[in-house]
Amino acid sequence: MTAADDPIDLLARALAQTAGLIDGIGVELAGHPTPCRSWDVGDLISHLLFDLRQFTVRARGGRPDWSQPFERVEEDWLHAFEAGSERLVEAWRAAGDLSGTLDVPGAGPLPARFPVDQQIAEFAVHAWDLAHASAQSTGGLDHEVALTALDWARGALKPEYRGGEADHHAFGPEVPAPADAPPYDRLAAFFGRDPQAGATG
């Protein structure tokens, strides 16, 4: 089975590279701004830890409650992220076959791997955010993860999901990016980040 056929392998790789970036961030950067306009570095990492818990509920067949705000975590980011990543991957491995389809109310039939690809995209985009916020290079990040995330996003991130933060939209307008730009810059631009300025749209 190739990585493209095994979304859980790609998710594990996305998580591992995010952990590597977190490992390169000291607590002194907790208040440093990120490309996510409302979040500093501490908020962004805390959001990712919250994602891990919520995504694990989903992988185990539950329905995550996204109505509650995440709690800010001030320390021990790497250990918490690695432990949460391990639980998430284990949950998806135990979930069974992801090669078929699933029916989602309001969306119709979707590939069974759809939620895993969504999670790959979440961690891939925020890996770019973390790298830019902490002046770490994106050059060594996993291109296959980025391209899988971008492919998912092009089918799932509809125009109606975009808009201003004041209107409670999570994603800004797509930012133009050259076709030959690095994969993570193209991914960030599609999600409304400006790869040149490092800011959200």
C-alpha positions, -999 to +999 in steps of 0.1 A: +000+000+000+014+034-010+011+065+012-015+079-011-036+048-005-031+050+033-044+083+047-036+073+082+001+071+073-001+106+058-019+118+090+009+103+111+035+121+090+016+154+093+015+150+130+052+141+132+063+171+114+040+194+135+056+179+166+090+186+151+080+223+147+066+225+182+099+210+195+116+240+180+095+266+198+104+278+232+078+290+257+093+325+253+075+326+220+041+319+235+029+354+230+044+358+195+019+365+167+010+339+141-006+340+106-039+332+124-049+367+132-066+360+166-041+336+179-006+339+192+018+309+193+005+296+226-031+299+214-023+281+181-006+252+199-034+250+224-059+249+195-039+219+180-040+200+213-078+206+213-080+194+177-063+162+187-088+154+214-118+163+192-105+144+162-099+113+184-136+114+195-145+115+157-121+086+149-138+065+176-172+071+161-183+099+184-195+134+177-171+161+189-185+191+207-170+221+190-191+246+209-167+250+238-135+271+234-102+254+238-082+259+270-048+276+268-019+253+275+012+271+288+038+244+290+048+209+281+035+214+246+056+187+229+048+159+253+011+167+251+011+169+213+030+136+209+007+118+233-024+131+216-011+122+182-004+087+193-040+083+205-054+098+173-035+075+150-044+045+171-080+054+170-080+057+132-061+024+129-089+008+150-117+024+130-115-001+102-117+001+064-115+036+050-117+026+013-155+029+009-179+058+013-199+073+041-232+093+041-230+127+057-263+145+063-265+175+041-234+165+021-244+131+007-219+103+001-183+111+007-151+090+007-147+072+040-113+087+043-127+123+041-124+131+078-088+118+079-079+140+049-096+169+066-074+163+097-043+161+074-052+195+060-057+210+094-023+200+106-005+207+073-018+243+072-011+249+109+024+235+104+030+263+079+016+288+105+039+275+132+069+276+110+063+312+099+054+323+135+087+308+148+110+316+119+115+279+111+119+267+075+091+250+056+116+236+031+119+202+048+082+197+053+065+167+037+053+176+002+030+147-001+012+158+030+008+193+016-004+181-018-030+157-002-042+185+019-045+209-010-064+183-031-088+178-003-093+215+003-100+222-034-130+199-032-142+208+003-134+245+010-163+261-008-165+299-014-194+302+011-170+291+039-148+321+033-151+356+046-140+381+072-132+371+108-159+396+121-185+375+103-172+344+120-155+328+090-126+306+097-110+311+062-102+343+043-103+347+006-079+326-014-046+344-021-031+340-056+000+319-056+022+309-086+016+274-099+053+266-093+053+279-057+064+255-030+035+231-020+031+246+015+030+281+001+002+271-023-016+253+005-014+284+028-025+307+000-055+285-007-065+288+029-062+325+028-027+331+040-003+354+022+030+334+018+048+367+012+035+385+042+027+355+064-008+369+073-043+356+068-067+372+044 
